[in-house]
């Protein structure tokens, strides 16, 4: 009997504490963990450090490879690490050499002083100026510019090849038509013409040579705008 009475009391207590409004509020709350990450809360793009960024002799490979934005950030970070580790040890050794041993300045000490001054200057530029970010943006702009010019050249070459194929086989015009359609669509989008049929019909009256020239100019405008963002 006592157990049944205790169970009834606990049920009554639970009924008194229960509030349906609280359950409704819990259901109405937004779970921000389930929302997609936007640009405002996204983490910074991670830099991929390669072995040729920090190995002493292998770093010469950077002189002949195609420069990437990660190379700039990697070199600055490795230089900062070297300044605060081996650089500090070298500076202490040179101070001990001069202040304690009272030894004369040799060519090795002079080279070491110049090297450490250079490393400290580069480290200060990395931490207190946006020079690394600007260099990375400059590389990204140069890459986009190269890709634009190369793609326009390939598109012109593809157009000439399609014209030759159509001349040899007059019945096969699908490749040339697809290429013309792609160029027209990109000009419409980059030129801000929208989907106006009159503008599209007017664009069809121009020759393909003028369209390719216009497309190249529109793409150059886009990478110039991209360059302004990185400044």
C-alpha positions in Angstrom: 0.0 0.0 0.0 2.8 2.4 0.8 4.4 1.8 -2.5 1.2 2.5 -4.4 0.7 5.6 -2.5 4.2 6.8 -3.2 3.7 6.1 -6.9 0.5 8.1 -6.9 2.2 11.0 -5.2 5.1 11.0 -7.6 2.7 11.0 -10.5 0.8 13.9 -9.0 4.1 15.8 -8.6 5.1 15.2 -12.1 1.7 16.4 -13.4 2.1 19.6 -11.4 5.6 20.3 -12.8 4.6 19.5 -16.4 4.1 22.7 -18.4 3.0 22.3 -22.1 4.2 25.9 -22.9 7.8 24.9 -22.1 7.6 22.0 -24.6 6.2 24.3 -27.2 9.1 26.7 -26.7 11.6 23.9 -26.9 10.2 22.8 -30.2 10.2 26.4 -31.5 13.9 26.9 -30.7 16.3 26.8 -33.6 19.2 24.4 -33.5 22.1 26.4 -34.9 24.3 23.4 -35.1 22.1 22.0 -37.9 22.3 25.2 -40.0 24.8 25.4 -42.9 27.9 27.3 -42.2 28.0 30.7 -43.9 30.9 32.9 -44.9 30.6 35.0 -41.7 31.1 32.0 -39.4 33.3 29.9 -41.7 36.9 29.2 -40.6 39.9 30.6 -42.5 41.1 28.5 -45.4 43.7 26.1 -44.1 47.2 26.4 -45.6 48.7 23.1 -46.7 52.4 23.1 -45.7 54.5 20.9 -47.9 57.9 19.4 -47.2 59.6 21.8 -49.6 58.4 24.8 -47.5 60.7 24.0 -44.5 63.4 21.6 -45.6 66.6 23.7 -46.2 67.9 22.3 -49.5 64.6 21.1 -50.9 63.3 24.7 -50.6 65.2 25.5 -53.8 62.4 23.7 -55.6 60.2 26.8 -55.0 62.3 28.7 -57.4 61.3 26.6 -60.4 57.8 25.4 -59.5 54.6 27.3 -60.4 53.9 29.7 -57.5 50.7 29.0 -55.5 49.1 31.1 -52.7 50.0 28.5 -50.2 53.7 28.9 -51.0 53.6 32.5 -49.7 51.9 31.7 -46.5 54.0 28.7 -45.9 57.3 30.5 -46.4 56.3 33.3 -44.0 55.2 30.9 -41.4 58.3 28.8 -41.6 60.4 31.9 -41.5 58.6 33.1 -38.3 59.1 29.6 -36.8 62.8 29.8 -37.6 63.1 33.3 -36.1 61.6 32.3 -32.8 63.5 29.0 -32.5 66.9 28.7 -34.3 67.1 32.4 -34.7 66.9 33.1 -31.0 69.5 30.4 -30.3 71.8 31.9 -32.9 71.4 35.5 -31.5 72.2 34.2 -28.0 75.3 32.5 -29.2 76.5 35.6 -31.1 75.9 37.7 -28.0 77.8 35.2 -25.9 80.6 35.3 -28.5 80.8 39.1 -28.3 80.0 40.0 -24.7 81.5 37.1 -22.8 84.4 35.9 -24.9 85.2 39.3 -26.2 86.1 37.7 -29.6 86.4 39.7 -32.8 83.7 39.9 -35.4 84.3 37.2 -38.0 82.7 36.9 -41.4 80.4 34.2 -40.1 79.2 36.5 -37.3 78.5 39.3 -39.7 76.6 37.0 -42.1 74.6 35.7 -39.1 73.8 39.2 -37.9 72.6 40.1 -41.4 70.6 36.9 -41.7 68.8 37.4 -38.4 68.0 41.0 -39.1 66.5 39.9 -42.4 64.5 37.2 -40.7 63.2 39.4 -38.0 62.2 42.1 -40.5 60.3 39.5 -42.6 58.6 38.1 -39.4 57.5 41.6 -38.4 56.1 42.2 -41.9 54.1 39.0 -41.6 52.6 39.7 -38.2 52.0 43.5 -38.5 51.3 44.1 -42.2 48.9 42.6 -44.7 51.8 41.9 -47.2 51.3 38.2 -47.1 47.6 38.4 -47.8 48.3 40.8 -50.7 50.9 38.6 -52.2 48.5 35.6 -52.0 45.8 37.6 -53.6 48.2 38.8 -56.3 49.1 35.2 -57.2 45.4 34.3 -57.3 44.7 37.2 -59.7 47.7 36.2 -61.9 46.4 32.6 -62.0 42.9 33.8 -63.0 44.3 36.1 -65.6 46.4 33.3 -67.1 43.4 31.0 -67.1 41.2 33.6 -68.9 43.8 34.3 -71.6 44.5 30.6 -72.1 40.8 29.6 -72.2 40.0 32.3 -74.8 42.8 31.1 -77.0 41.6 27.5 -76.7 38.0 28.6 -77.5 39.3 30.4 -80.6 41.2 27.4 -81.6 38.1 25.2 -81.1 36.0 27.6 -83.2 38.5 27.4 -86.0 38.6 23.7 -85.8 34.8 23.5 -85.8 34.6 25.8 -88.9 37.0 23.5 -90.7 35.0 20.4 -89.8 31.8 22.0 -91.0 33.5 23.0 -94.3 34.7 19.4 -94.8 31.3 17.9 -93.7 28.6 20.5 -94.3 26.0 18.2 -92.7 27.7 18.1 -89.3 27.0 21.5 -87.6 26.3 20.3 -84.0 29.7 21.1 -82.7 29.8 24.6 -84.1 26.3 25.3 -83.0 27.0 24.2 -79.4 30.1 26.3 -79.3 28.2 29.4 -80.6 25.4 28.8 -78.1 27.9 28.6 -75.2 29.7 31.8 -76.2 26.3 33.6 -76.6 25.1 32.5 -73.2 28.3 33.5 -71.4 28.2 37.0 -73.1 24.6 37.4 -72.0 25.5 36.5 -68.4 28.7 38.5 -68.1 27.3 41.4 -70.0 24.3 41.7 -67.7 21.9 41.3 -70.6 19.7 38.9 -68.7 17.3 36.7 -70.7 16.0 39.5 -72.9 15.0 37.8 -76.3 15.6 41.0 -78.2 19.2 41.3 -76.9 19.8 37.6 -77.7 18.5 38.0 -81.2 20.7 41.1 -81.7 23.7 39.1 -80.5 23.1 36.5 -83.1 23.7 39.1 -85.9 27.4 39.4 -85.0 30.1 37.3 -86.3 31.9 34.8 -84.1 35.2 36.7 -84.2 33.6 39.8 -82.6 31.9 37.5 -80.0 35.1 35.9 -79.0 36.8 39.4 -78.7 33.8 40.6 -76.6 33.9 37.5 -74.4 37.7 38.0 -73.8 37.1 41.7 -72.8 34.2 40.7 -70.4 36.3 38.1 -68.8 39.2 40.6 -68.3 36.8 43.0 -66.6 35.8 40.2 -64.2 39.3 39.4 -63.2 40.0 43.1 -62.7 37.1 43.3 -60.4 38.4 40.2 -58.6 41.8 42.0 -58.3 40.0 44.9 -56.6 38.5 42.6 -54.0 41.9 41.3 -53.0 43.4 44.8 -52.3 
